[in-house]
Amino acid sequence: MRPFLYINLAALALAADPWINEPDTGLEAYLYSTNYTKSSQPLLKDIRGVPDFDWAAEQSLGLQQYSFYRTAAAGEWSYRNNLDVWSKVKFRVRMLNDVSKVNETLPTTFLGYNFSAPIFIAPAARAGYGDERGELNFVDAAANENILYTAALYASKTIEELGAQKKMHNDTLNGPLATFQQIYTNANLSVTWDAMKRAEAQGAKAFVWTIDAPGTATRHRAARYDTTNANAVTSPLTWDLYDQIRNHTSLPVIPKGISTVEDALLAIEKGAKAIYISNHGGRQLDHSPSPLEIAYEIYRNAPQVFEQVDVMADSGVRYGSDVLKLLALGVKMVGMGRPFMYANCYGLEGVTKLIQIMKTELAADAGQAGVADLKKISRNLINARALDDTVFLMDA
């Protein structure tokens, strides 16, 4: 066969199986069978799964606003891998287990704080693009559903505005709302110390320090609209700086952006009470590993990490089954960023519905997998050996 024929066949194969941003959940076909007006936002009642929010947000947001949320680094391979990698890990379903009460095992603790489920709202900037109330919707939904909210440093609302909203919920039946505060370290550290002091005054329970943003990232999609990186003025990031931050507060400081087993072990050595696995939603360095691959690398090389510290993770999570796979590896709290920004286009009701969808899916998928108790998930629930070729394995 001639060489050009091989090329043509390869092109045909790619054309037959193109990568799509949102899976076909039947939403578009359903809407076009009704009186739906193209490019308008679907009714919230028609949103059935988390990916639906992405498609809906694209219809209602302007190009600049949607591109800011959707953008990823360079050719966006890591973004796509974050969404695709889950299919490489298969469930080993155990039958005839009584899973009738698995929904009662959703509640969890993280750093000693109680939450209704092992899911959280990850830090993401500029929620005001989706709704004028911005992150106030996140505070309200997190309080009403009793989940963790980690506020972004570059939120649309100030630390004080979010703190005031949080205080409105502190007398509810759920008790005080526990929130964490994300920080970047500004080149002028006095700016960072001021942000930390303000967050402490508003009752933040921990700091999440973003360590995977040492400089400006390559983001072509956002650059078309001259959208700047939040981390463009960060200070040099080092473990010595981590020591400075820890010495500047009595609160736990969680390094966000752990991507290797070596850095996970270093964080523990430095006294971290928790670590945060993330590749920043694929927005920083293209060809960086997904949270599933990072968690598996840590599990294969140093499984004790998951016993020594609480582990949280985000990037690419869209389904209850995604959460279940991370929990099986030892992750304790699983977050989402983009999906909540998209859901915020529906305001508080949209953010609340996303939380409820994830709770429902997590319990249902756990039951289907034969998991009776989410706090007692066996590592044997999943077969992740397909990841062996993609993760670093230390020499024995």
TIFIKOL-730792 format. One record per atom (N, C-alpha, C): x, y, z. Coordinates in steps of 0.001 Angstrom, whole numbers, padded with zeros to 6 digits, always signed. Example, Ala and Ser with C-alpha at 12.3 -4.5 7.8 and 13.67 -1.06 7.14 Angstrom:
BEGIN
+013190-005690+007800/+012300-004500+007800/+013200-003300+007800/+012850-002250+007080/+013670-001060+007140/+012900+000030+007870/
//
This chain:
BEGIN
+000858-001202+000000/+000000+000000+000000/+000887+001242+000000/+000560+002227-000809/+001378+003412-000919/+001280+004280+000341/+002374+005013+000650/+002386+005817+001882/+001229+006787+001993/+000861+007443+000855/-000206+008456+000959/-001542+007820+001310/-001708+006520+000985/-002939+005831+001346/-003030+005647+002853/-001879+005360+003508/-001857+005247+004965/-002292+006567+005601/-001798+007659+005031/-002131+008978+005573/-003622+009241+005426/-004170+008913+004254/-005594+009138+004025/-006452+008295+004956/-006037+007037+005176/-006795+006177+006078/-006761+006702+007503/-005595+007203+007918/-005478+007773+009269/-006382+008986+009413/-006412+009820+008379/-007263+011011+008432/-008728+010629+008520/-009107+009584+007771/-010489+009130+007825/-010845+008603+009202/-009905+007884+009826/-010152+007338+011165/-010369+008452+012171/-009559+009504+012075/-009716+010628+012993/-011031+011353+012753/-011390+011488+011489/-012636+012177+011173/-013844+011393+011656/-013719+010065+011681/-014841+009234+012107/-015027+009251+013621/-013978+009615+014355/-014049+009604+015814/-013496+010909+016370/-014127+012035+016068/-013621+013325+016539/-013827+013477+018041/-012947+014267+018682/-013104+014530+020111/-014147+015630+020294/-015056+015420+021212/-016082+016423+021477/-015984+016871+022922/-016308+018141+023141/-016168+018713+024478/-017191+018151+025447/-018454+018100+025023/-019483+017527+025888/-020015+016264+025225/-020168+015181+025963/-020741+013964+025385/-022191+014189+024981/-022645+013398+024040/-024032+013519+023587/-024948+012864+024615/-025590+013685+025418/-026511+013174+026439/-027957+013213+025953/-028144+013587+024694/-029501+013696+024164/-030129+015053+024390/-029381+015970+025034/-029951+017272+025371/-030331+018054+024119/-029393+018152+023159/-029681+018949+021963/-030852+018382+021172/-030837+017062+020973/-031920+016442+020207/-033264+016677+020884/-033275+016573+022217/-034518+016800+022957/-034988+018243+022800/-034056+019180+022964/-034433+020589+022895/-034983+020949+021522/-034353+020441+020468/-034792+020797+019120/-036111+020124+018745/-036545+019167+019570/-037865+018575+019350/-038956+019386+020041/-038533+020390+020815/-039479+021277+021506/-039466+022638+020816/-039890+023654+021507/-039895+025010+020950/-038618+025772+021296/-037527+025035+021511/-036251+025642+021901/-035738+026597+020820/-035259+027756+021250/-034676+028744+020343/-033165+028589+020357/-032578+028375+019191/-031140+028157+019091/-030366+029286+019747/-029276+028906+020451/-028371+029824+021151/-028989+030451+022391/-030114+029942+022861/-030677+030411+024129/-030393+029372+025207/-030497+029786+026442/-030197+028888+027548/-031352+027915+027772/-031070+026621+027845/-032144+025650+028120/-032742+025888+029512/-033928+025391+029737/-034529+025455+031060/-033743+024561+032011/-033644+024971+033260/-032878+024208+034237/-033442+022803+034417/-034742+022647+034270/-035355+021337+034440/-034868+020334+033394/-034330+020827+032271/-033850+019943+031217/-032391+019538+031397/-031733+020074+032415/-030351+019698+032724/-030374+018401+033528/-029784+017377+032976/-029811+016065+033631/-028462+015619+034172/-027386+016086+033568/-026052+015688+034007/-025124+016879+033995/-023975+016740+034637/-023027+017837+034762/-022567+018364+033400/-022264+017510+032402/-021836+018054+031097/-022875+018950+030434/-024152+018765+030767/-025194+019617+030187/-024969+021095+030532/-024423+021345+031720/-024194+022732+032132/-023186+023420+031217/-022174+022681+030756/-021169+023244+029859/-021839+023708+028564/-022614+022833+027959/-023292+023174+026706/-024235+024354+026914/-024959+024347+028017/-025912+025422+028292/-025203+026753+028493/-024058+026729+029187/-023313+027965+029431/-022780+028543+028129/-022379+027681+027228/-021862+028164+025944/-022945+028908+025159/-024196+028512+025366/-025298+029190+024665/-025574+030572+025243/-025333+030749+026529/-025776+031976+027189/-024654+032976+027456/-023418+032504+027558/-022314+033419+027843/-021779+034041+026560/-021169+035210+026693/-020453+035796+025570/-019191+035007+025286/-018621+035184+024110/-017431+034417+023726/-016262+034654+024678/-016073+035902+025092/-014954+036193+025993/-015143+035509+027335/-016356+035569+027873/-016626+034973+029180/-016531+033447+029124/-017139+032850+028099/-017075+031387+027982/-015643+030931+027753/-014893+031660+026933/-013510+031273+026654/-012648+031348+027902/-012929+032312+028778/-012158+032389+030029/-012369+031139+030868/-013599+030673+030968/-013880+029460+031733/-013317+028222+031028/-013516+028144+029727/-013206+026936+028974/-011729+026774+028639/-010955+027856+028625/-009585+027815+028139/-008720+026798+028875/-007713+026303+028177/-006723+025409+028770/-005377+025726+028137/-004341+025058+028590/-002995+025383+028139/-002718+024859+026733/-002071+025706+025939/-001512+025352+024630/-002516+024600+023761/-002175+023366+023341/-003055+022576+022482/-004174+021890+023224/-004263+022119+024533/-005351+021632+025390/-005404+020106+025483/-004256+019447+025298/-004216+017986+025441/-004556+017577+026862/-003988+018286+027867/-004246+017909+029265/-005709+018082+029625/-006326+019130+029093/-007761+019321+029325/-008538+018116+028799/-008235+017693+027578/-008955+016559+026991/-008647+015269+027748/-007387+015103+028126/-007008+013901+028869/-007703+013845+030225/-007876+015005+030866/-008589+015041+032146/-009980+014423+032030/-010618+014637+030876/-011973+014142+030667/-011995+012709+030149/-010966+012314+029401/-010964+011000+028751/-010355+009885+029596/-009456+010237+030510/-008651+009226+031190/-009473+008280+032059/-010648+008730+032497/-011463+007915+033393/-011807+006564+032769/-011935+006516+031440/-012328+005270+030774/-011245+004208+030830/-010010+004605+031178/-008926+003631+031248/-008986+002801+032537/-009708+003304+033518/-009814+002605+034812/-011188+001960+034898/-011202+000653+035042/-012458-000104+035034/-012842-000515+036458/-014154-000608+036676/-014659-001091+037961/-014617-002615+038010/-014333-003135+039181/-014439-004563+039474/-015664-004719+040385/-016804-004884+039757/-018081-004840+040469/-018297-006120+041264/-018625-005970+042534/-018968-007095+043389/-020473-007143+043568/-021014-008347+043334/-022460-008509+043375/-022946-009009+044742/-024240-008899+044935/-024943-009426+046106/-024457-008826+047417/-024009-007584+047365/-023769-006814+048582/-025007-005968+048862/-025353-005819+050128/-026497-004985+050492/-026066-003525+050425/-026488-002833+049381/-026098-001430+049183/-027268-000481+049421/-028280-000958+050089/-029514-000176+050242/-029325+001078+051087/-028258+001144+051876/-028046+002300+052734/-026774+003066+052382/-026271+002875+051156/-025019+003534+050789/-025169+005050+050812/-026359+005568+050502/-026559+007024+050521/-026346+007613+051904/-026527+006783+052949/-026316+007256+054319/-024835+007391+054653/-023965+006868+053775/-022526+006921+054042/-021835+008043+053275/-022613+008899+052625/-022026+010033+051907/-021294+011018+052822/-021793+011315+054028/-021120+012295+054872/-019668+011910+055155/-018811+012925+055236/-017392+012693+055455/-016812+013822+056293/-015578+013656+056709/-014853+014711+057409/-013574+015019+056650/-013155+016264+056729/-011889+016676+056123/-011250+017692+057043/-010031+017398+057475/-009340+018231+058461/-010200+018460+059702/-011021+017468+060019/-011836+017527+061223/-013177+018207+061052/-013480+018730+059869/-014759+019396+059622/-015712+018436+058919/-016985+018515+059293/-017984+017578+058775/-018707+018147+057551/-018875+017291+056545/-019576+017678+055326/-020521+016562+054913/-021525+016925+054115/-022560+015957+053743/-022121+015003+052641/-021005+015299+051974/-020540+014457+050867/-019075+014775+050577/-018364+013846+049961/-016941+014065+049654/-016721+014829+048354/-017527+015841+048116/-017370+016693+046942/-017283+018139+047412/-016609+018993+046616/-016491+020391+047028/-016403+021300+045812/-016661+022578+046066/-016543+023607+045048/-015102+024092+045049/-014402+023821+043953/-012990+024170+043851/-012829+025651+043529/-011660+026224+043861/-011455+027646+043583/-011368+027922+042086/-012171+028856+041616/-012156+029292+040227/-012552+030758+040199/-011874+031538+039381/-012035+032996+039417/-013215+033475+038576/-013703+034647+038905/-014653+035426+038110/-016004+034746+037901/-016590+034290+038981/-017928+033696+038878/-018960+034727+038451/-018620+036006+038568/-019538+037055+038163/-019851+037047+036680/-019056+036360+035880/-019370+036243+034452/-020690+035491+034248/-020961+034529+035115/-022147+033708+034945/-023401+034301+035561/-023234+034987+036698/-024386+035551+037404/-023897+036722+038234/-024689+037755+038344/-024253+038963+039040/-023973+038722+040520/-024574+037688+041097/-024297+037367+042502/-022971+036635+042657/-022412+036191+041542/-021101+035567+041569/-020969+034460+042597/-019915+034551+043398/-019592+033514+044377/-020532+033491+045571/-021382+034493+045712/-022379+034438+046782/-023278+033211+046593/-023509+032843+045340/-024287+031630+045066/-023562+030383+045565/-022236+030382+045482/-021458+029235+045952/-021545+029114+047471/-021462+030252+048141/-021583+030243+049601/-022953+029706+050011/-024000+030221+049385/-025356+029806+049740/-025580+028320+049459/-025163+027865+048287/-025371+026458+047929/-024560+025538+048821/-023310+025919+049103/-022465+025099+049984/-023076+025000+051380/-023630+026101+051869/-024255+026101+053191/-025525+025258+053196/-026359+025457+052176/-027631+024732+052128/-027430+023227+051950/-026382+022849+051195/-026113+021434+050936/-025024+020874+051843/-024440+021731+052675/-023403+021337+053628/-022230+020638+052948/-021652+021320+051940/-020421+020831+051335/-019339+021898+051484/-018116+021511+051211/-016985+022430+051328/-016949+023398+050148/-016695+024655+050448/-016437+025656+049415/-015060+026245+049653/-014220+026195+048629/-012897+026812+048687/-012922+028047+047806/-012897+029203+048416/-013057+030458+047690/-011785+030822+046930/-011964+031292+045707/-010839+031735+044889/-010346+033103+045362/-009043+033301+045322/-008503+034605+045694/-009016+035687+044753/-009094+035362+043461/-009553+036334+042474/-011029+036143+042149/-011808+036005+043188/-013257+035908+043034/-013833+037259+042620/-015044+037221+042088/-015729+038466+041722/-016135+039256+042963/-016382+038554+044056/-016757+039176+045315/-015545+039213+046247/-015507+040196+047117/-014373+040338+048026/-014421+039288+049133/-013302+039125+049784/-013227+038215+050930/-014259+038612+051979/-014427+039906+052175/-015364+040384+053185/-016819+040141+052760/-017118+040312+051482/-018478+040057+051003/-018839+038584+051164/-017893+037718+050863/-018145+036283+051028/-018251+035926+052506/-017429+036581+053328/-017503+036326+054762/-018834+036738+055353/-019347+037880+054921/-020649+038352+055416/-021761+037392+054999/-021681+036876+053779/-022693+035926+053321/-022616+034630+054111/-021399+034209+054405/-021210+032985+055177/-021804+033118+056578/-021614+034265+057183/-022113+034471+058542/-023635+034397+058608/-024298+034682+057495/-025757+034592+057463/-026231+033152+057650/-025359+032185+057387/-025737+030773+057481/-025279+030112+058780/-024555+030812+059588/-023918+030166+060733/-024879+029753+061836/-026110+030207+061774/-027091+029817+062793/-028093+028794+062262/-027807+028213+061100/-028720+027234+060527/-028531+025884+061184/-029414+024937+060863/-029338+023599+061447/-028054+022885+061070/-027464+023234+059918/-026227+022594+059496/-025028+023050+060314/-025193+024103+061087/-024082+024614+061872/-023207+025539+061036/-022119+026058+061602/-021248+026987+060887/-020708+026380+059594/-020709+027178+058536/-020191+026733+057253/-018672+026805+057264/-018011+025680+057016/-016551+025639+056961/-016102+025907+055534/-015341+026980+055336/-014816+027312+054022/-013295+027429+054089/-012646+027116+052972/-011214+027322+052837/-010987+028518+051921/-009799+029103+052009/-009464+030253+051171/-008248+029939+050311/-008406+030059+048995/-007260+029917+048106/-006384+031159+048188/-005082+030967+048067/-004162+032101+047973/-003155+031860+046861/-002775+032926+046194/-001563+032983+045393/-000577+033821+046192/+000711+033632+045962/+001694+034467+046650/+002170+035547+045700/+001731+036759+045955/+002084+037898+045131/+003579+038182+045225/+004138+038786+044166/+005556+039161+044188/+005856+040057+045391/+004882+040863+045772/+004962+041657+046995/+004238+040865+048080/+004976+040171+048931/+004363+039259+049890/+003452+039966+050891/+003608+041260+051059/+002711+041975+051973/+001272+041893+051475/+001094+041778+050140/-000243+041614+049568/-000822+040261+049989/+000027+039237+049974/-000409+037897+050391/-000750+037875+051875/+000108+038471+052692/-000141+038467+054140/-001443+039198+054456/-001722+040263+053715/-002960+041004+053935/-004173+040147+053582/-004114+039441+052446/-005227+038576+052044/-005467+037484+053075/-004391+036918+053610/-004524+035870+054618/-005142+036417+055897/-004708+037596+056299/-005262+038205+057514/-006753+038468+057351/-007137+038963+056194/-008557+039239+055937/-009375+037949+055929/-008832+036886+055318/-009550+035613+055278/-009700+035020+056669/-008656+035123+057481/-008747+034631+058857/-009828+035387+059625/-009921+036692+059394/-010931+037504+060082/-012344+037095+059674/-012470+036508+058481/-013788+036061+058004/-014039+034588+058281/-013167+033971+059078/-013425+032615+059544/-012977+031484+058638/-012057+031746+057711/-011538+030656+056883/-010901+029596+057775/-011073+028320+057399/-010574+027210+058223/-009244+026644+057730/-008850+026996+056502/-007577+026539+055954/-007247+027390+054748/-005960+027413+054400/-005526+028083+053185/-005122+027042+052149/-005533+027276+050923/-005147+026434+049798/-004196+027262+048943/-002909+026908+049003/-001888+027688+048298/-001635+027068+046934/-001928+027810+045870/-001730+027316+044516/-000249+027353+044173/+000334+026153+043992/+001778+026051+043752/+002112+025727+042301/+001074+025478+041473/+001361+025089+040089/+001201+026268+039138/+001467+027474+039645/+001342+028686+038829/+002575+029567+039028/+003753+029068+038629/+004976+029853+038842/+005117+031034+037889/+004247+031116+036890/+004317+032222+035940/+003143+032159+034985/+003188+032980+033963/+002110+033054+032989/+002015+031768+032182/+000810+031251+032031/+000583+030040+031257/+000213+030389+029815/+000478+029455+028906/+000137+029624+027494/-001310+029200+027274/-002190+030166+027046/-003612+029873+026874/-004126+030615+025644/-004078+029963+024502/-004426+030624+023249/-005885+031061+023211/-006772+030209+023707/-008205+030506+023617/-008542+031807+024357/-008010+031969+025555/-008287+033180+026334/-007513+034378+025808/-006306+034130+025258/-005470+035225+024782/-006116+035984+023628/-007005+035338+022903/-007697+036014+021797/-008507+037203+022304/-008858+037163+023581/-009665+038233+024175/-008859+039031+025196/-007520+038860+025134/-006621+039593+026036/-006948+039340+027497/-007378+038115+027785/-007672+037749+029169/-006372+037363+029858/-006032+038035+030948/-004762+037799+031627/-004848+036610+032573/-003679+036035+032890/-003586+034973+033885/-003625+035580+035282/-004313+034903+036191/-004374+035398+037566/-003013+035335+038241/-002146+034444+037765/-000871+034200+038439/+000294+034945+037778/+000018+035965+036994/+001076+036641+036244/+002054+037396+037147/+001659+037715+038376/+002549+038489+039260/+002922+037688+040501/+002988+036377+040358/+003293+035555+041517/+004757+035684+041925/+005033+035386+043188/+006408+035379+043681/+007085+034074+043275/+008416+033993+043349/+009084+032711+043102/+008563+031651+044078/+008141+030508+043549/+007524+029473+044375/+008572+028441+044790/+008763+028296+046102/+009731+027351+046651/+009181+026738+047929/+009806+025658+048356/+009417+025055+049632/+009781+025971+050804/+010816+026793+050637/+011136+027776+051673/+009991+028771+051852/+009367+029138+050741/+008217+030042+050823/+007053+029354+051530/+006905+028048+051288/+005856+027308+052006/+006084+027410+053510/+007342+027296+053928/+007654+027441+055353/+007256+028833+055856/+007532+029857+055054/+007167+031218+055458/+005654+031354+055648/+004911+030785+054706/+003450+030884+054786/+002941+030160+056020/+003454+028959+056269/+003020+028197+057442/+003333+028945+058732/+004463+029644+058754/+004849+030395+059948/+004044+031677+060105/+003266+032021+059066/+002498+033261+059083/+001052+033047+059519/+000693+031795+059811/-000683+031498+060190/-000733+030257+061063/-001786+030158+061856/-002000+028942+062645/-002897+027955+061907/-003423+028371+060751/-004318+027514+059978/-003515+026547+059112/-004115+025409+058742/-003443+024501+057809/-003215+025198+056467/-002080+024923+055855/-001771+025437+054522/-001635+024246+053588/-002567+024128+052657/-002654+022969+051770/-002032+023319+050427/-000928+022664+050043/-000349+022941+048718/-001229+022370+047613/-001685+023228+046703/-002573+022840+045600/-001776+022776+044296/-001816+021614+043660/-001069+021427+042424/-000041+020322+042528/-000165+019477+043562/+000731+018322+043703/+000532+017417+042485/+001635+017095+041797/+001547+016316+040559/+002421+015068+040557/+003243+014897+041592/+004147+013743+041645/+004197+013177+043053/+004605+011933+043148/+004756+011299+044455/+005858+011980+045253/+006915+012457+044562/+008005+013113+045282/+007519+014359+046014/+006696+015180+045333/+006205+016400+045979/+005186+016092+047063/+004437+015011+046899/+003516+014607+047962/+004296+014258+049228/+005379+013526+049062/+006204+013142+050214/+006898+014356+050819/+007344+015278+049968/+007975+016499+050480/+006985+017339+051279/+005757+017419+050809/+004739+018190+051524/+004520+017623+052921/+004475+016307+053017/+004307+015670+054327/+005517+015956+055206/+006694+015863+054615/+007932+016150+055353/+007933+017588+055875/+007321+018494+055109/+007259+019898+055503/+006138+020183+056504/+005358+019160+056829/+004335+019340+057857/+002940+019636+057358/+002678+019441+056054/+001337+019688+055529/+000337+018735+056178/-000822+019274+056545/-001890+018460+057121/-002758+017829+056027/-002687+018413+054832/-003442+017908+053684/-002709+018322+052426/-002956+017599+051328/-002397+017975+050033/-003515+018003+049003/-003279+018712+047915/-004304+018947+046904/-003730+018524+045550/-004211+017404+045014/-003809+016911+043703/-004587+017662+042633/-003868+018215+041648/-004548+018979+040607/-003576+019296+039483/-004086+019407+038260/-003283+020012+037194/-003940+021303+036716/-004681+021932+037625/-005259+023257+037380/-006247+023212+036217/-006940+022086+036099/-007892+021945+034999/-007242+021914+033636/-005938+021563+033591/-005215+021560+032324/-004897+022952+031819/-004925+023945+032710/-004766+025342+032296/-003332+025855+032411/-002422+025085+033000/-001090+025604+033251/-000038+025072+032277/+000163+023737+032290/+001184+023116+031438/+000547+021973+030667/+000559+022084+029342/-000009+021006+028549/+000843+019750+028708/+000199+018603+028626/+000816+017290+028836/+001180+017056+030302/+000519+017769+031191/+000620+017450+032616/-000404+016361+032927/-000138+015525+033921/-001016+014381+034183/-002332+014775+034827/-003320+013922+034651/-004645+014114+035249/-004599+013768+036730/-005594+014194+037511/-005621+013839+038935/-005712+012327+039151/-006374+011618+038254/-006464+010164+038379/-005086+009534+038243/-004299+010018+037276/-002946+009485+037086/-002035+009857+038253/-002186+011073+038762/-001363+011498+039901/-001695+010664+041137/-002984+010509+041407/-003390+009715+042573/-002880+008280+042443/-002940+007740+041238/-002475+006361+041032/-000961+006274+041205/-000228+007279+040721/+001223+007278+040925/+001569+007272+042412/+000871+008103+043175/+001126+008142+044617/+000756+006800+045248/-000380+006252+044853/-000838+004973+045414/+000145+003844+045110/+000673+003781+043905/+001592+002711+043529/+002950+002845+044207/+003382+004093+044446/+004727+004309+044978/+004770+004554+046482/+003763+005207+047023/+003777+005564+048452/+002342+005606+048969/+001687+004443+049057/+000277+004422+049475/+000051+004982+050865/+001099+005049+051671/+000950+005569+053032/+000566+007040+053052/+000800+007736+051951/+000448+009155+051876/-001018+009363+052218/-001870+008476+051726/-003312+008638+051935/-003722+008354+053379/-002845+007745+054140/-003103+007530+055565/-002503+008651+056409/-001449+009271+055900/-000743+010281+056683/-001390+011659+056622/-002015+011973+055495/-002656+013287+055342/-003987+013127+054628/-004867+014105+054795/-006087+014157+053996/-005720+014623+052588/-006297+013983+051585/-005976+014302+050196/-007236+014779+049476/-007119+015907+048803/-008193+016407+047958/-007693+016465+046515/-008621+016479+045574/-008232+016471+044161/-009292+017162+043328/-008865+017733+042185/-009817+018244+041205/-009215+018122+039812/-009968+018524+038815/-009608+018582+037391/-010247+017436+036616/-011201+017790+035765/-011808+016830+034851/-012925+015986+035415/-013353+016243+036642/-014414+015446+037269/-015769+015900+036731/-016549+014934+036229/-017850+015264+035669/-018960+014302+036109/-018600+013175+036704/-019590+012153+037042/-019342+011603+038450/-020403+011029+039015/-020251+010366+040303/-019237+009241+040228/-019166+008553+039103/-018208+007452+038952/-016765+007955+038977/-016530+009200+038497/-015190+009780+038583/-014785+009946+040044/-015709+010465+040843/-015445+010632+042269/-015151+009292+042914/-015933+008291+042561/-015785+006962+043150/-014400+006384+042880/-013874+006588+041682/-012545+006066+041342/-011457+006745+042156/-011580+008054+042364/-010592+008747+043184/-010686+008327+044641/-011903+008145+045141/-012069+007675+046518/-011439+006298+046690/-011562+005446+045676/-010998+004098+045764/-009480+004126+045877/-008843+005154+045329/-007384+005272+045416/-006936+005899+046732/-007858+006487+047485/-007504+007069+048770/-007768+008547+048902/-008183+009198+047808/-008540+010620+047880/-009769+010766+048767/-009789+011818+049557/-010874+011973+050528/-011914+013002+050112/-011527+013990+049307/-012445+015060+048913/-012174+015422+047459/-013236+015446+046642/-013091+015632+045200/-013827+016901+044766/-013127+017765+044040/-013684+019059+043680/-013914+019238+042198/-014714+020255+041890/-014974+020666+040515/-014905+022180+040440/-014308+022691+039363/-014210+024123+039163/-015100+024593+038035/-014718+024273+036779/-015494+024725+035622/-016985+024400+035739/-017361+023155+036099/-018796+022841+036130/-019602+023794+037000/-019029+024228+038121/-019767+025156+038981/-019859+026542+038349/-018835+026928+037582/-018920+028215+036894/-020005+028173+035830/-020099+027041+035113/-021149+026896+034110/-022528+026861+034780/-022652+026107+035860/-023940+025992+036556/-024386+027330+037117/-023423+028192+037426/-023753+029495+037996/-024492+030389+037008/-024496+030018+035739/-025295+030771+034755/-026780+030660+035068/-027155+029676+035880/-028536+029521+036335/-028724+030087+037746/-027685+030738+038285/-027781+031281+039620/-027725+030204+040690/-028218+030536+041860/-028173+029621+042998/-028835+028282+042685/-029938+028294+041956/-030638+027046+041651/-029771+026119+040806/-028994+026687+039896/-028123+025863+039072/-027003+025246+039870/-026359+026043+040730/-025267+025530+041567/-025787+024436+042492/-026944+024669+043064/-027551+023678+043960/-027870+022391+043209/-028409+022523+041998/-028757+021323+041230/-027520+020508+040895/-026409+021178+040577/-025180+020440+040286/-024749+019612+041498/-024774+020215+042673/-024400+019479+043896/-025308+018272+044075/-026591+018464+043886/-027547+017373+044076/-027359+016274+043038/-027041+016653+041796/-026760+015654+040766/-025572+014792+041171/-024511+015437+041648/-023307+014686+042006/-023544+013784+043213/-024289+014258+044197/-024613+013405+045345/-025412+012186+044900/-026415+012422+044050/-027268+011331+043579/-026467+010324+042766/-025629+010819+041849/-024833+009927+041017/-023825+009142+041839/-023181+009793+042799/-022178+009102+043604/-022794+007944+044368/-023928+008176+044998/-024596+007102+045736/-025065+005996+044793/-025641+006387+043645/-026142+005393+042691/-025009+004566+042102/-023914+005221+041709/-022795+004497+041108/-022109+003597+042128/-022022+004068+043362/-021441+003227+044413/-022272+001964+044595/-023592+002141+044629/-024468+000991+044768/-024322+000019+043603/-024275+000544+042378/-024115-000307+041211/-022786-001065+041231/-021777-000462+041864/-020464-001101+041945/-020353-002078+043113/-021412-002172+043916/-021385-003084+045050/-020749-002507+046299/-020640-001174+046358/-020047-000502+047519/-021156-000196+048517/-021082-000786+049685/-022101-000572+050711/-021803+000631+051587/-020502+000993+051684/-020093+002075+052574/-018961+002841+051892/-019187+004122+051596/-018175+004925+050910/-016937+005159+051760/-017048+004923+053058/-015884+005093+053931/-015043+003821+054006/-015540+002763+053382/-014820+001483+053424/-014633+000920+052016/-014248+001801+051094/-014046+001362+049715/-012747+000572+049602/-012836-000605+049031/-011638-001414+048819/-010873-000897+047621/-009528-000926+047695/-008712-000564+046543/-008966-001525+045389/-009492-002705+045709/-009783-003692+044669/-011052-003361+043883/-011702-002250+044206/-012896-001849+043469/-012568-001522+042016/-011335-001050+041768/-010970-000629+040418/-009743-001381+039907/-009671-001535+038612/-008493-002054+037937/-007869-000878+037179/-006760-000362+037715/-006119+000821+037142/-004799+000486+036467/-004539-000798+036236/-003235-001180+035674/-002994-000603+034280/-004058-000200+033600/-003872+000430+032290/-003099+001737+032412/-003031+002289+033643/-002303+003533+033857/-000822+003304+034110/-000401+002053+034249/+000985+001775+034563/+001946+002353+033518/+001501+002384+032279/+002359+002909+031202/+002382+004430+031160/+001505+005081+031941/+001426+006534+031875/+001947+007212+033137/+002212+006439+034193/+002672+007050+035442/+004078+006573+035774/+004750+007357+036598/+006103+007035+037032/+006037+006008+038161/+006794+004943+038014/+006890+003923+039051/+008324+003873+039559/+008486+004085+040841/+009829+004080+041425/+010434+002677+041377/+011760+002639+041327/+012444+001362+041375/+012231+000705+042733/+012060-000612+042733/+011844-001330+044001/+013073-001259+044874/
//
